[in-house]
Amino acid sequence: MLDLLLIFPPLSSKLSYGSYEQFKSIDIGNYPPLGLLYIGAYIKKYSNYEVKVLDAHCEKMNYNSLYYEIQNCQPKAVGIYTSSFTFYDSYEVAKIVKKVDKKIKVILGGPHIEIYPEESLSLKEVDIVVIGEGEIPVLEILDVFHNKKNFSDIQSIGCKVNGESFFTRPPSVDLDLDKKPFPDRTLTNYKKY
């Protein structure tokens, strides 16, 4: 069973594309989901948990194919990149995850969560939000699933436990970037970027 599936959502909402029409005649390629690749690299370096990154947009997946991919992976948790532009699509992914299996934990992270943590956690399908940098909190969330930690010990998250929502303290600033590995581009089909 996969410990964590990190998903960059399909971009089907008009808001996700912004003014995409103006770029249709320009081949600008795809931009890799670097935030998810940083988290994946960190988990691989500091644990034995199995992690996979799925860029549903780059893979041109629709919600139906995403449903079957999640079902095939059987993850314990799904982390979804969420910006204000991708919010509708990110939330749709969260709903699909819960349709696959209500026991799968849904984690939202990204810039939108940093601005709207309470509102994001209040969504029925969302179990955990990560506020700010995700590498350390996401690894520690996986530790909770393996009974090595408690949610209250993790900095900079919001979560629901037994129907109650709570937020933990902000993280202390650690400027030692050498602790963080470079994004692991092998977690995606890097030739598509």
C-alpha positions in Angstrom: 0.0 0.0 0.0 1.3 3.5 -0.9 1.9 5.7 2.0 1.4 9.0 0.2 0.2 10.1 -3.2 0.9 13.8 -4.0 -1.3 15.2 -6.7 -1.1 18.3 -8.8 -4.8 18.6 -9.9 -6.1 18.5 -13.5 -6.8 22.1 -14.5 -10.4 22.0 -15.8 -11.8 25.1 -14.1 -11.7 28.4 -16.1 -10.2 30.0 -13.0 -7.4 27.4 -13.0 -6.4 28.4 -16.5 -6.9 32.1 -16.0 -6.6 33.7 -19.4 -5.3 30.5 -20.9 -6.8 31.3 -24.4 -4.1 33.8 -25.1 -1.4 31.1 -24.8 -3.0 28.4 -26.9 -0.9 29.3 -30.0 2.3 29.4 -27.9 3.9 26.1 -26.9 5.1 27.0 -23.4 5.3 23.5 -22.2 4.6 22.2 -18.7 6.1 23.5 -15.4 7.0 20.7 -13.0 5.2 20.6 -9.6 8.3 21.6 -7.7 6.7 21.9 -4.3 5.4 18.3 -4.5 8.8 17.2 -5.8 10.5 18.8 -2.8 8.1 17.0 -0.4 8.6 13.7 -2.2 12.4 14.1 -2.1 12.4 14.9 1.6 10.2 11.9 2.5 12.5 9.6 0.4 15.6 11.0 2.1 14.4 10.9 5.7 12.1 7.9 5.8 11.2 4.5 4.3 7.7 5.7 3.4 6.5 5.0 -0.2 5.6 8.2 -2.0 4.4 8.9 -5.5 3.8 12.2 -7.3 1.0 12.5 -9.9 0.8 15.5 -12.1 -2.7 15.1 -13.4 -2.5 18.2 -15.5 0.7 17.2 -17.3 -0.6 13.7 -17.8 -3.8 15.1 -19.3 -6.0 13.2 -16.8 -9.6 13.9 -16.3 -11.5 13.2 -13.1 -12.7 9.8 -14.1 -9.1 8.6 -14.9 -7.9 10.2 -11.7 -10.5 8.2 -9.7 -9.1 4.9 -11.1 -5.5 6.0 -10.6 -6.2 6.7 -6.9 -8.1 3.4 -6.6 -5.1 1.5 -8.1 -2.6 3.2 -5.9 -4.5 2.6 -2.6 -2.8 5.4 -0.7 -3.1 5.9 3.0 -3.0 9.7 2.4 -3.3 12.0 -0.6 -1.7 15.4 -0.6 -3.1 18.0 -3.0 -1.4 21.1 -4.2 -3.8 24.1 -3.7 -3.4 27.6 -5.0 -6.2 30.1 -5.2 -6.3 29.5 -9.0 -6.4 25.7 -8.7 -8.7 25.7 -5.7 -11.8 24.4 -7.5 -9.9 21.6 -9.1 -8.0 20.8 -5.9 -11.3 20.5 -4.0 -12.7 18.3 -6.8 -9.7 16.0 -6.3 -10.4 15.8 -2.5 -14.0 14.8 -3.3 -12.8 12.1 -5.6 -10.4 10.7 -3.0 -13.2 10.3 -0.5 -15.4 8.6 -3.2 -12.6 6.1 -3.7 -12.3 5.4 0.0 -13.5 7.6 3.0 -10.5 6.3 5.1 -7.9 7.9 2.9 -6.7 11.1 4.6 -6.9 14.2 2.4 -4.1 16.8 3.0 -4.2 20.2 1.4 -1.2 22.4 1.1 0.0 25.3 -1.0 -0.4 29.1 -1.1 -4.2 29.1 -0.8 -4.0 27.2 2.5 -1.5 29.7 3.9 -4.1 32.4 3.3 -7.3 30.5 4.2 -6.4 27.7 6.6 -9.6 27.7 8.6 -11.9 27.9 5.6 -9.9 25.1 3.8 -10.0 22.8 6.8 -13.8 23.4 7.2 -14.4 21.6 4.0 -16.0 18.2 4.7 -13.6 16.1 2.6 -10.4 17.7 4.0 -8.8 16.1 7.0 -5.5 18.0 7.3 -4.1 21.3 6.0 -0.4 22.2 6.0 0.4 25.9 6.4 3.7 27.0 4.9 6.6 24.7 3.9 5.4 21.1 3.7 8.4 18.9 3.8 8.7 18.4 7.6 5.0 18.5 8.5 4.0 16.0 5.8 6.7 13.6 6.9 5.5 14.0 10.5 1.9 13.4 9.4 3.0 10.1 7.9 4.6 9.3 11.3 1.3 9.8 13.0 -0.3 7.2 10.7 2.4 4.8 11.8 1.9 5.6 15.5 5.3 7.4 15.9 3.8 10.9 16.7 0.7 12.8 17.6 -0.9 15.5 15.5 -0.5 18.0 18.4 3.3 17.5 18.1 3.4 18.7 14.5 4.0 22.4 13.8 2.1 24.4 11.3 -0.9 22.2 10.5 -4.6 22.1 11.1 -6.5 18.9 11.4 -9.7 17.2 12.4 -9.5 14.6 15.1 -12.8 12.9 16.3 -14.8 15.6 14.6 -12.9 18.5 16.3 -10.7 20.9 14.3 -7.5 22.4 15.8 -4.4 24.2 14.6 -0.9 23.8 15.9 1.7 26.5 16.5 3.7 28.0 13.6 7.0 26.5 12.8 10.3 27.9 14.1 12.3 29.3 11.2 15.0 26.9 10.0 17.2 28.6 7.4 19.5 25.6 6.9 18.6 24.7 3.3 21.2 22.0 3.2 18.9 19.8 5.2 16.4 19.8 2.3 17.2 17.8 -0.8 16.7 19.1 -4.3 13.3 18.2 -5.9 13.3 14.6 -7.0 12.3 14.9 -10.6 12.3 11.1 -11.0 9.0 11.1 -9.2 7.4 12.4 -12.4 7.9 11.7 -16.1 10.5 14.5 -16.2 10.8 14.4 -20.0 7.4 16.0 -20.3 8.6 19.3 -18.7 
